[in-house]
Amino acid sequence: MAVSNGKVSVGTAATVIPVSSVNPFELHIHNDDNTDTLFLGDAAVTSANGLRLVKLESMTLLMRPADRLFVVSTKSGHSLSWLAITKDI
């Protein structure tokens, strides 16, 4: 099992969470902002079509090696923390 983590500054353009793995992994994400919502989805995510992650909330997603998660905000400088736990096969 391998663990990696980081922070991403999100703005009004879709930003990818910089995680890659050759094995399936759990991606834990946390909206670090105490006022605004993040929106999750594919490369075309917007605040109108993304899955909402409200202020100070966390979410866990099961990801495959080729999967990428994009995030967008309605403001610049929105902080997101992430933790990836890779499953050994």
C-alpha positions in Angstrom: 0.0 0.0 0.0 1.3 3.4 -0.9 0.1 6.8 0.4 0.5 10.2 -1.2 -1.1 13.5 -0.4 -1.1 17.2 -1.4 -3.0 20.5 -1.7 -4.4 22.0 -4.9 -5.4 25.6 -5.4 -8.6 25.7 -7.5 -10.1 28.5 -9.5 -12.8 29.0 -12.1 -11.2 26.7 -14.6 -11.3 22.9 -14.2 -8.2 21.7 -12.3 -7.1 18.1 -12.2 -6.2 16.4 -8.9 -2.6 15.4 -9.6 -2.8 11.7 -8.7 -1.6 8.8 -10.8 -1.3 5.1 -10.1 -0.8 1.9 -11.9 -3.2 0.2 -9.4 -6.7 1.1 -8.1 -6.7 3.7 -5.4 -8.9 5.5 -2.9 -8.9 9.3 -3.3 -9.9 11.2 -0.2 -10.6 14.9 -0.9 -11.4 17.7 1.5 -12.8 21.2 0.8 -10.5 23.3 2.9 -12.6 26.5 2.4 -15.0 27.5 5.2 -17.4 29.5 3.0 -17.6 28.1 -0.6 -18.5 24.9 -2.4 -16.3 22.9 -4.8 -17.6 21.1 -7.8 -16.2 17.8 -9.0 -16.4 16.0 -12.3 -14.6 15.4 -15.6 -12.6 17.9 -17.6 -15.8 19.7 -18.6 -16.9 20.3 -15.0 -18.5 23.6 -14.1 -20.3 25.0 -11.1 -23.6 24.2 -13.0 -22.9 20.5 -13.7 -20.4 19.3 -11.0 -21.0 17.2 -7.9 -21.0 19.6 -4.9 -18.5 19.3 -2.1 -19.7 21.9 0.4 -17.4 23.9 2.8 -15.2 21.8 5.1 -16.6 18.5 3.9 -14.7 15.4 2.8 -15.4 12.7 0.2 -13.8 9.3 -0.7 -13.8 8.0 -4.2 -12.7 4.7 -5.6 -10.5 5.3 -8.6 -8.9 3.2 -11.4 -5.5 3.9 -12.8 -6.7 5.9 -15.8 -9.3 7.9 -13.9 -8.8 11.6 -13.4 -10.9 13.9 -11.2 -11.3 17.6 -12.0 -12.4 20.3 -9.6 -13.7 23.9 -10.1 -14.8 26.7 -7.9 -16.7 30.0 -8.3 -13.6 31.9 -7.0 -9.8 31.9 -7.3 -7.5 30.4 -4.7 -9.9 27.8 -3.3 -7.9 25.2 -1.4 -8.4 21.5 -1.6 -6.5 18.8 0.3 -6.2 15.2 -1.0 -4.9 11.8 0.1 -4.5 8.8 -2.2 -4.1 5.3 -0.9 -3.0 2.8 -3.6 -4.3 -0.7 -3.3 -1.7 -3.5 -3.8 -2.7 -6.1 -6.3 
